[in-house]
Amino acid sequence: MSTLDRARCTVRAHPLALDASVAAGVLVCMVAGSFVDPRGDNGAVWGVRSPAPLSLLLITVGAVALVFRRSAPLTVLAVTGTVSVVECVTGDPRAPVAMSAVVALYTVASTTDRATTWRAGLLTMTVLTGAAMLSGPLPWYAQENIAILAWTGIGATAGDAVRSRRAVVQAMRERAERAERTREEEARRRVAEERLRIARDLHDVVAHHIALVNVQAGVAAHVMDKRPDQAKEALAHVREASRSALNELRATVGLLRQSGDPEAPTEPAPGLDRLDELAGTFRSAGLRVEVARADQGTTLPAAVGLAAYRIIQEALTNVQKHAGPEARAEVSVVRVGPNVEITVLDDGRADDPPDPVAGGGHGLLGMRERVTALRGTLTTGPRYGGGFRVHAILPVKTRSAATGQPGETV
């Protein structure tokens, strides 16, 4: 911390001491001015005079009042203005008592609003100048009377300028603080959204493949002794599912470890073009899956295609985990106007639906978050007579596609 900063901190910590120092300085100036005669004898420009005791008393009262100028600015202005009027009327030769009124007027202007400054400044200027011109011992046009008018105006103007500068600095500081808070809040929001996105992607990747591994491992354990060829086939599916899970996890972690956002992913994000491959992995795990598409070859934006793929993946994973070994799933993809509708139905047990609240995971919540992020709608629930239904409506044109960005066409 520099010497100037330490001095400012000291002044802010002891404002009364600063005011006392200012009052002492004004007192010295007024006392020194009271001994100076601007009209010297024998043609001299300056002379020496002896001030009247009343003038010295008024000087002292005005200087002492300035000690309290911050705590009661208007009261101090009234006191110093009164002693200045008394000096203007009775003093001969006059002492510069009006200096205390000028300092008090400056304090009022720098600590109050502009309307108060205008009222107090005009009143002080009028009263002091009028008293000096009309009741003083000098002619009304004397330079001392004009000086009172000038100095009171300067005091009010300087104080108003200081107050305006303080207001501007304070407004700039508040804007900077708001901007800093906004940046911090935006950073926290982005971190939370990124964490949610990572958690959702990892859940979709891991849950799907681990569910397949679990099913195939159970099949292998069940038929190991009686049908080793079928057990070998199930273990091969386990190896394939685990390899796919590791590859997707490796790709996700690789993106996370990059220092900045990649210009393009290392491999295309999965979309509906891989729907048949996805359905095949579930068929190899023993789930009967039928796929029907009526989307007329629509090319979806990457975000919409990925969301559709993950929704179908999670829905089929839930069917595999909750619907029972004899369940059958139906997947349909239909283009309806500006939207694409995804429907996944199953005819499994109605008494065991996926329930994230009851500890069944975050699959349905992840689906809803993906759909909401694209401004779509999602409906999930049990079917009448048994089974479960997942229905998602996704807009084909995202907001970025509507603005004409490349890669987001229909």
ChimeraX attribute file (.defattr): number of C-alpha atoms within 10 A of each C-alpha:
attribute: neighborCount
match mode: 1-to-1
recipient: residues
	/A:1	5
	/A:2	7
	/A:3	8
	/A:4	9
	/A:5	10
	/A:6	11
	/A:7	11
	/A:8	12
	/A:9	11
	/A:10	13
	/A:11	14
	/A:12	12
	/A:13	11
	/A:14	11
	/A:15	14
	/A:16	16
	/A:17	14
	/A:18	15
	/A:19	18
	/A:20	18
	/A:21	14
	/A:22	16
	/A:23	23
	/A:24	17
	/A:25	12
	/A:26	22
	/A:27	23
	/A:28	15
	/A:29	14
	/A:30	23
	/A:31	18
	/A:32	12
	/A:33	18
	/A:34	22
	/A:35	18
	/A:36	18
	/A:37	19
	/A:38	14
	/A:39	13
	/A:40	13
	/A:41	11
	/A:42	7
	/A:43	8
	/A:44	10
	/A:45	10
	/A:46	12
	/A:47	14
	/A:48	14
	/A:49	15
	/A:50	11
	/A:51	19
	/A:52	16
	/A:53	10
	/A:54	14
	/A:55	26
	/A:56	18
	/A:57	13
	/A:58	21
	/A:59	27
	/A:60	21
	/A:61	17
	/A:62	29
	/A:63	27
	/A:64	20
	/A:65	22
	/A:66	28
	/A:67	21
	/A:68	17
	/A:69	24
	/A:70	17
	/A:71	11
	/A:72	15
	/A:73	21
	/A:74	19
	/A:75	15
	/A:76	27
	/A:77	25
	/A:78	17
	/A:79	17
	/A:80	29
	/A:81	26
	/A:82	19
	/A:83	22
	/A:84	29
	/A:85	23
	/A:86	19
	/A:87	26
	/A:88	29
	/A:89	18
	/A:90	16
	/A:91	21
	/A:92	14
	/A:93	19
	/A:94	22
	/A:95	27
	/A:96	25
	/A:97	33
	/A:98	25
	/A:99	24
	/A:100	29
	/A:101	32
	/A:102	25
	/A:103	25
	/A:104	32
	/A:105	32
	/A:106	28
	/A:107	27
	/A:108	29
	/A:109	29
	/A:110	25
	/A:111	18
	/A:112	15
	/A:113	13
	/A:114	17
	/A:115	10
	/A:116	14
	/A:117	22
	/A:118	15
	/A:119	10
	/A:120	19
	/A:121	23
	/A:122	14
	/A:123	13
	/A:124	25
	/A:125	22
	/A:126	15
	/A:127	17
	/A:128	24
	/A:129	24
	/A:130	18
	/A:131	19
	/A:132	28
	/A:133	20
	/A:134	14
	/A:135	15
	/A:136	21
	/A:137	15
	/A:138	17
	/A:139	13
	/A:140	17
	/A:141	10
	/A:142	11
	/A:143	11
	/A:144	18
	/A:145	21
	/A:146	14
	/A:147	13
	/A:148	23
	/A:149	19
	/A:150	13
	/A:151	17
	/A:152	26
	/A:153	18
	/A:154	16
	/A:155	23
	/A:156	27
	/A:157	19
	/A:158	17
	/A:159	23
	/A:160	23
	/A:161	15
	/A:162	16
	/A:163	21
	/A:164	16
	/A:165	13
	/A:166	14
	/A:167	12
	/A:168	12
	/A:169	12
	/A:170	12
	/A:171	12
	/A:172	12
	/A:173	12
	/A:174	12
	/A:175	12
	/A:176	12
	/A:177	12
	/A:178	12
	/A:179	12
	/A:180	12
	/A:181	12
	/A:182	12
	/A:183	12
	/A:184	12
	/A:185	12
	/A:186	12
	/A:187	12
	/A:188	12
	/A:189	12
	/A:190	12
	/A:191	12
	/A:192	12
	/A:193	12
	/A:194	12
	/A:195	12
	/A:196	14
	/A:197	15
	/A:198	15
	/A:199	14
	/A:200	19
	/A:201	17
	/A:202	17
	/A:203	16
	/A:204	20
	/A:205	21
	/A:206	17
	/A:207	20
	/A:208	25
	/A:209	23
	/A:210	16
	/A:211	18
	/A:212	25
	/A:213	22
	/A:214	14
	/A:215	19
	/A:216	24
	/A:217	19
	/A:218	15
	/A:219	18
	/A:220	22
	/A:221	13
	/A:222	14
	/A:223	15
	/A:224	15
	/A:225	10
	/A:226	9
	/A:227	11
	/A:228	14
	/A:229	13
	/A:230	15
	/A:231	21
	/A:232	14
	/A:233	15
	/A:234	24
	/A:235	19
	/A:236	15
	/A:237	20
	/A:238	22
	/A:239	15
	/A:240	16
	/A:241	21
	/A:242	17
	/A:243	13
	/A:244	15
	/A:245	20
	/A:246	15
	/A:247	13
	/A:248	16
	/A:249	16
	/A:250	12
	/A:251	14
	/A:252	17
	/A:253	13
	/A:254	11
	/A:255	15
	/A:256	13
	/A:257	8
	/A:258	9
	/A:259	7
	/A:260	8
	/A:261	9
	/A:262	10
	/A:263	6
	/A:264	7
	/A:265	11
	/A:266	11
	/A:267	7
	/A:268	9
	/A:269	12
	/A:270	17
	/A:271	19
	/A:272	22
	/A:273	13
	/A:274	13
	/A:275	17
	/A:276	11
	/A:277	11
	/A:278	17
	/A:279	20
	/A:280	15
	/A:281	18
	/A:282	21
	/A:283	13
	/A:284	14
	/A:285	21
	/A:286	18
	/A:287	22
	/A:288	18
	/A:289	19
	/A:290	15
	/A:291	13
	/A:292	11
	/A:293	14
	/A:294	13
	/A:295	15
	/A:296	9
	/A:297	10
	/A:298	14
	/A:299	17
	/A:300	23
	/A:301	20
	/A:302	18
	/A:303	18
	/A:304	25
	/A:305	21
	/A:306	17
	/A:307	23
	/A:308	27
	/A:309	21
	/A:310	24
	/A:311	27
	/A:312	25
	/A:313	23
	/A:314	21
	/A:315	28
	/A:316	27
	/A:317	22
	/A:318	22
	/A:319	28
	/A:320	26
	/A:321	19
	/A:322	21
	/A:323	26
	/A:324	15
	/A:325	15
	/A:326	12
	/A:327	18
	/A:328	20
	/A:329	23
	/A:330	16
	/A:331	20
	/A:332	17
	/A:333	20
	/A:334	17
	/A:335	19
	/A:336	14
	/A:337	9
	/A:338	11
	/A:339	16
	/A:340	23
	/A:341	22
	/A:342	21
	/A:343	22
	/A:344	24
	/A:345	22
	/A:346	26
	/A:347	21
	/A:348	24
	/A:349	19
	/A:350	16
	/A:351	11
	/A:352	15
	/A:353	19
	/A:354	22
	/A:355	14
	/A:356	12
	/A:357	9
	/A:358	7
	/A:359	8
	/A:360	14
	/A:361	15
	/A:362	19
	/A:363	23
	/A:364	21
	/A:365	14
	/A:366	22
	/A:367	23
	/A:368	18
	/A:369	18
	/A:370	24
	/A:371	21
	/A:372	13
	/A:373	12
	/A:374	18
	/A:375	13
	/A:376	19
	/A:377	16
	/A:378	20
	/A:379	12
	/A:380	16
	/A:381	12
	/A:382	20
	/A:383	15
	/A:384	10
	/A:385	10
	/A:386	16
	/A:387	24
	/A:388	26
	/A:389	20
	/A:390	22
	/A:391	18
	/A:392	23
	/A:393	22
	/A:394	25
	/A:395	21
	/A:396	27
	/A:397	19
	/A:398	18
	/A:399	13
	/A:400	13
	/A:401	16
	/A:402	11
	/A:403	10
	/A:404	10
	/A:405	10
	/A:406	9
	/A:407	12
	/A:408	20
	/A:409	17
	/A:410	12
